[in-house]
Amino acid sequence: MERAYGDVLSLATGEPDYATPKHVTEAGVEALRSGYTHYTSNLGLQELRQAIANKLQRENDVEYSPEEIMITSGSSEALIDTLLSTLDPGDEVMLFDPCYVAYEPCVRLAGGSPVHVPTYEEDDWNPNPELIKKKIAPRTKVILLSSPSNPTGAVLSKDTLETIAEIAQKQDIFIVSDEVYEKIVYDGIRNYSIASFSNMKERTYTINGFSKAYAMTGWRIGYVACPKALMDSLLKVHQNSALCAPAMAQKAACVALTGPQGCVREMVEEYARRRDLIISEINKIDGFSCRKPKGAFYAFANVKELLARKGDAIREYLKERIEVPVSLSEQFMDYIFQSAHVVVVAGSFFGMEGEGYVRMTYAKSSQEIREAFQRINEAVSNI
């Protein structure tokens, strides 16, 4: 559909608009020239696993040996491998709704049953401990965390994580902690790794990668860190599906971790400026509102007031062009695409609590953001 129009501006795709830092790219090129085009160990290159272990101790306050770290083809593979190695058919996995669109499908693919715990904008999208406790059942096996969050940009507070850690230990539940956005935080906020809390390492799978912090989405490099007792079964899934991550990309990832980090700081500083711009643009539009996200690079805009006032008119507009979807968020997404040629993502894709919201990425240039909102504002005014 985008190709058919030709002038579409997309605020949808969740990837940095930066190129991979030059020194990282050069390391990948040199790896190819040096013959790193073969299989590595199933766990991954020793030097990369050691670099990750050093990083986890230095930045996350948790100690792992290289044998407790497995390199994967992106954090997406890390997630599905972890669930496949952990879940038995019918085991329940607790998800904080709204959450990343792949979580529920991955849980179902692994034979598990997703259980959604609602979170709310007024709580900065941090889950209520009492709601978590109410959802605990005999088959609860895993709590899946994401901080900073896609789609909300929420960063789970230390108090929230401590409460989740207490519940997990008391109820003997595993934690899967998706920390792929950990370096993209703002305003001096700290993101905590739950594995660093007392007695939590032994029940935690920490998932991370290089796609977001180092603009390496296409390199497909991620990792899982967990105790050796959990790694043995996890490795069986990985070696019988992916075998190993790309060798040349592993070499580049090693340089990303051990080389200069100024590129990461510069990207995050620019994202902070774009965040302030997009929040300002959102809040200028009648019927829109959005709180400043604390991490990641998404604005989760509340459009409930607009939909309450103009939902009928939007449906009428769409009837002449496409099949009208059930979700109000999807209707608004389709209206903005059809009328303004701007792509946003319906909040309902991320769970029931996402209804009435739309996700917009600010991993785009300031010029693109301004142009997109000029179009959106005009489209909204014309309803």
Secondary structure, DSSP 8 states (H G I E B T S, - for coil): -HHHHS--EE----S-SS---HHHHHHHHHHHHTT--S---SS--HHHHHHHHHHHHHHHS----GGGEEEESHHHHHHHHHHHHH--TT-EEEEEES--TTHHHHHHHTT-EEEEEE--GGGTT---HHHHHHH--TTEEEEEEESS-TTT-----HHHHHHHHHHHHHHT-EEEEE-TTTT-B-TT-----GGGSTT-GGGEEEEEESTTTTT-GGG--EEEE--HHHHHHHHHHHHTTT-S--HHHHHHHHHHHHS--HHHHHHHHHHHHHHHHHHHHHHHSTT-B----SBTTEEEEE-HHHHHHHHHHHHHHHHTTS---SSHHHHHHHHHHHHH-EE-EEGGGG-GGGTTEEEEE--S-HHHHHHHHHHHHHHHHT-
